């Protein structure tokens, strides 16, 4: 089962404006640092998460995780890869 929440859903649930939600997401995105993890001979999984900003605007978060430790190795925010 897939769950998704658009900015409008989040603003309705939190009872704040859509503009506030969008600004908060943007502000938080600048604070994210890419993890520095050195690993050799490991298995990884790649997955992507669709973020709906507005009806006409989508953003994708693509990330890689270690298959065994479940640690996030890297991620990219932007268009669909």
Buried (B, 14 or more C-beta within 10 A) or exposed (E): EEEEEBBBEBBEEEEEEBEEBBEBBEEEEEEEEEEEEEEEEEEEEEEEEEBBBEEEEEBBBBBBBBEEEEEEBBBEEEEEE
